[in-house]
Amino acid sequence: MLQLTYISSAVGPCAESDVDAILKTARRNNVILGVTGLLLFDGRRFLQTLEGETASVNAAYQRIRNDPRHRAIVQLSSKETKARAFGDWAMAAQCISAGPGVVAQVDALTETVADPNLRETFRGFARVRAAALTASSA
Ligand SMILES: Cc1cc2nc3c(=O)[nH]c(=O)nc-3n(C[C@H](O)[C@H](O)[C@H](O)COP(=O)(O)O)c2cc1C
């Protein structure tokens, strides 16, 4: 089983409705491919983990990389794992702009992640962006 994580930047203004549209497609395809994962969006950047059979993850990542809705896609990690970290979701997702409860929600979403590096990648992303949003609206 392959677990792949990348970060990217949204192209143009990307609203929550755009993310909803991405998620709808993602969930439909991921169910068919047996791919699970987590997607965070902070209004500017995406952070996503894809996990599943190697061929399925590679196929999904290939499509995602060619998607013009984001750019500057940087793979943060790619590794073989025995167990899924996000097995319950075809694609769980969270918008960091969603408000003050978001850090706790991301903590909950990453509770099942055994790998401390991966857990901190998501939790750190949520904390830094939530803090930046609070600072800019103060
Ligand atoms: C940030 C981001 C994350 C995405 N995540 C997924 C995903 O997990 N699975 C997926 O199939 N498509 C995902 N997509 C959409 C794909 O890039 C592509 O549009 C889609 O797979 C095409 O599916 P379709 O041919 O069924 O319309 C994502 C797109 C973006 C911009």
The ligand as a MOL file (V3000), in Angstrom:
LIG
                    3D

  0  0  0     0  0            999 V3000
M  V30 BEGIN CTAB
M  V30 COUNTS 31 33 0 0 0
M  V30 BEGIN ATOM
M  V30 1 C -6.4520 19.7760 -4.6850 0
M  V30 2 C -7.1330 18.7180 -5.5010 0
M  V30 3 C -7.3560 17.4610 -4.9550 0
M  V30 4 C -7.9640 16.4500 -5.6950 0
M  V30 5 N -8.1430 15.2150 -5.1420 0
M  V30 6 C -8.6430 14.2150 -5.9000 0
M  V30 7 C -8.7570 12.8970 -5.3840 0
M  V30 8 O -8.4430 12.6030 -4.2280 0
M  V30 9 N -9.2440 11.9410 -6.2060 0
M  V30 10 C -9.6320 12.2010 -7.4910 0
M  V30 11 O -10.0550 11.2880 -8.1830 0
M  V30 12 N -9.5750 13.4470 -7.9920 0
M  V30 13 C -9.0870 14.4570 -7.2340 0
M  V30 14 N -9.0040 15.7190 -7.7530 0
M  V30 15 C -9.6000 15.9740 -9.0810 0
M  V30 16 C -8.7060 15.5120 -10.1870 0
M  V30 17 O -7.6740 16.4470 -10.3860 0
M  V30 18 C -9.5060 15.3610 -11.4910 0
M  V30 19 O -10.1780 16.5530 -11.7850 0
M  V30 20 C -10.5200 14.2580 -11.3720 0
M  V30 21 O -9.9460 13.1020 -10.8520 0
M  V30 22 C -11.1270 13.9540 -12.7670 0
M  V30 23 O -12.1280 13.0250 -12.5860 0
M  V30 24 P -13.2470 12.7690 -13.6930 0
M  V30 25 O -12.4930 12.4030 -14.9360 0
M  V30 26 O -14.0590 11.6520 -13.1290 0
M  V30 27 O -14.0120 14.0620 -13.8310 0
M  V30 28 C -8.3810 16.7280 -7.0280 0
M  V30 29 C -8.1550 17.9980 -7.5650 0
M  V30 30 C -7.5380 18.9940 -6.8280 0
M  V30 31 C -7.3100 20.3440 -7.4300 0
M  V30 END ATOM
M  V30 BEGIN BOND
M  V30 1 1 1 2
M  V30 2 1 2 3
M  V30 3 2 2 30
M  V30 4 2 3 4
M  V30 5 1 4 5
M  V30 6 1 4 28
M  V30 7 2 5 6
M  V30 8 1 6 7
M  V30 9 1 6 13
M  V30 10 2 7 8
M  V30 11 1 7 9
M  V30 12 1 9 10
M  V30 13 2 10 11
M  V30 14 1 10 12
M  V30 15 2 12 13
M  V30 16 1 13 14
M  V30 17 1 14 15
M  V30 18 1 14 28
M  V30 19 1 15 16
M  V30 20 1 16 17
M  V30 21 1 16 18
M  V30 22 1 18 19
M  V30 23 1 18 20
M  V30 24 1 20 21
M  V30 25 1 20 22
M  V30 26 1 22 23
M  V30 27 1 23 24
M  V30 28 2 24 25
M  V30 29 1 24 26
M  V30 30 1 24 27
M  V30 31 2 28 29
M  V30 32 1 29 30
M  V30 33 1 30 31
M  V30 END BOND
M  V30 END CTAB
M  END
